Amino acid sequence: MDEEPVPRQLRDRALLLHGALRNVELGLDDVRQYGADSFGDPDYVSIYGLRPAEWYGRGIRLLGRTAVECTRDVLAGAIGREIAGEVGCLAPARLIRVLDPFAGSCNTLHWILQHLPGSEGVGFELDPVVFELTRRNLASLGCPIELLHGSYETLLARCSVPADAALVVFVAPPWGNALDEKLGLDLRRTTPPITEVVDRVCAQFPTTRLLFAIQVYEKVEAASLAQLQARLERTRMQLYPLVARGRNHGILLGSRGWAGRSS
């Protein structure tokens, strides 16, 4: 009697983020299958302006968890445009410095810099394996991002910004179990909590013009959102309808210390 074929395991968020492929350097087939299984698109994990076959062919590699947590091109590009538009509405600064304290693949930081020409970008990455992979990926692309290895708390404490500069901070710590597909994203359960990150940045740069760009989900737990908005002077949220309704990501923009808007 012929044996029953073994069912192929879905390459979904659970397997890549919490399961056996979490810390595995993915092959191209795994990357494409994750996109197909989860979103019906084998090219879903497009980063640095390249589709999976293109970036994989150039030697770029991702862990399973990074493939899930990275912000793909279509969303990262939209975020970059949104941030650039907001910066253009604020009083001008001589220099814009962009900080990503949880850099991961650095794809969002890459796209923010594309839309803010002349700005400077720095990213922090705690995990040594992710740091090394991303460092190699950026080098292969010739990307000028300064990537530093260490905890965001330690590296943030060492940061300085010129007095006449403004700081854009992209805040997207690992969501982990903070995201519930039904209840939405609880901003207090990310690792670390997003409110903690905002508080630390504000304490480190009390006189610097700050623009926070915080990645959110289509549905956000209301109390956690209210706690975050209370820390910022002006906020607005923009969602991007790129996948099925109820599963879309967006950005919450909020400023601090940026008195007045340009005409």
Secondary structure as UniProt FT lines:
FT   HELIX           14..18
FT   TURN            20..23
FT   HELIX           28..39
FT   TURN            42..43
FT   TURN            48..49
FT   HELIX           52..57
FT   TURN            58..59
FT   HELIX           64..69
FT   HELIX           73..89
FT   STRAND          95..100
FT   TURN            101..102
FT   TURN            104..105
FT   HELIX           107..115
FT   TURN            117..118
FT   STRAND          120..125
FT   HELIX           128..141
FT   STRAND          146..149
FT   HELIX           152..157
FT   TURN            163..164
FT   STRAND          165..171
FT   HELIX           176..178
FT   STRAND          179..180
FT   TURN            181..183
FT   STRAND          184..185
FT   TURN            187..188
FT   HELIX           194..204
FT   TURN            206..207
FT   STRAND          209..217
FT   HELIX           222..229
FT   TURN            230..231
FT   STRAND          234..239
FT   TURN            245..246
FT   STRAND          249..256
//
